[in-house]
Amino acid sequence: MKTQVSVKHIVIDFIYLKNQLKDLFKDKKEYQPIIDFLCDKDYLDDELDLPFPKLKDVEEATGLKSYTLRKLWVKFKSWGLCKKLR
């Protein structure tokens, strides 16, 4: 049975790993708009009290369509985490 990936959880994972993502995907231009968006604000700063971004927020900020974003998020997570663990 195939496990369904939640885009919301991928976004949250990436927020926690944003510094590593910059290094890991520095040569992948297709991911730069997403990485730039995630690094633009400090969602983990308790004093700022920023809510985690929704897919719609990422779509508006990057100009990418939701279908494209979902596809990139899933590819981003599977490629990045598998590559990093080896």
N, C-alpha and C positions, 0 to 999 in steps of 0.2 A: 504494500500500500504506500502510495506516494504522500509525503507530508507536505501540506500546503504552507507556503511561506507568507507570513504577514508582513506587508510593506511597512506597517507601523513599527513593528519590532526591528526590522532592518534599519529604519531611520534612527531609532533609539540606540541600537548597537553601534551604528556609525558615529553618532554624536560622542559616545564614550571612547571611540577609537580614532577620532578625527586626525590626531597628529600622526599616527601610524599610517592612516590612509593617504595622507599627503606624500609620504615617502614611498609607500607601496605602489601608488598609481601615478607617480610624477610624470611618467612617459605616456600615459593613456589620456589623450586629449578629450575623448568622448566623456570621461568622468569628471573633468575639471569643473564644469558648471555646478555639479552636485557637491563636490568637495568644497568649492568656494562658498557655496550657500551654507553648508554645515559649519564651516570655520568662521563665517562672518559674525556670528553671535555666540556668546558663551551661555548655552542653554543649561549648563550645569552649575552656574553661579546662583546660589540660593538667594543672594541679595537682589539680583535682577528679577527673579521669579518669572522667568520666561517659560511659556508652555512649549512642549516639544512641537516641532512643525508637523503639519499634516501634509499629505501628498499634494493637496491643492496649493498649499503655500510654496512647496518646492516647484510645482508646475508653473505657477505665476512668476516666481523669481528667476527661474532658469529659462523659461520660454519653451521648455520641452513638453510634449503632450503626455497625458497620463499613461497611455499605453507604452510609449517609449520609456518613460520613467520606470514603470513597473518592470519592464524587460531589463533595463540597465541595472536596477536595484538588485534583481535576482542574480543576474550575471556577475555584478559587482561583488555581492556577498559570497557566492559560491567560488568564484575564481580567486578572490582575494584571501579568504580564510583558508581555503585548501592550499593555496600557494604558500601562504605564510607558515603553515604548520609543517611543511616538508623541509 
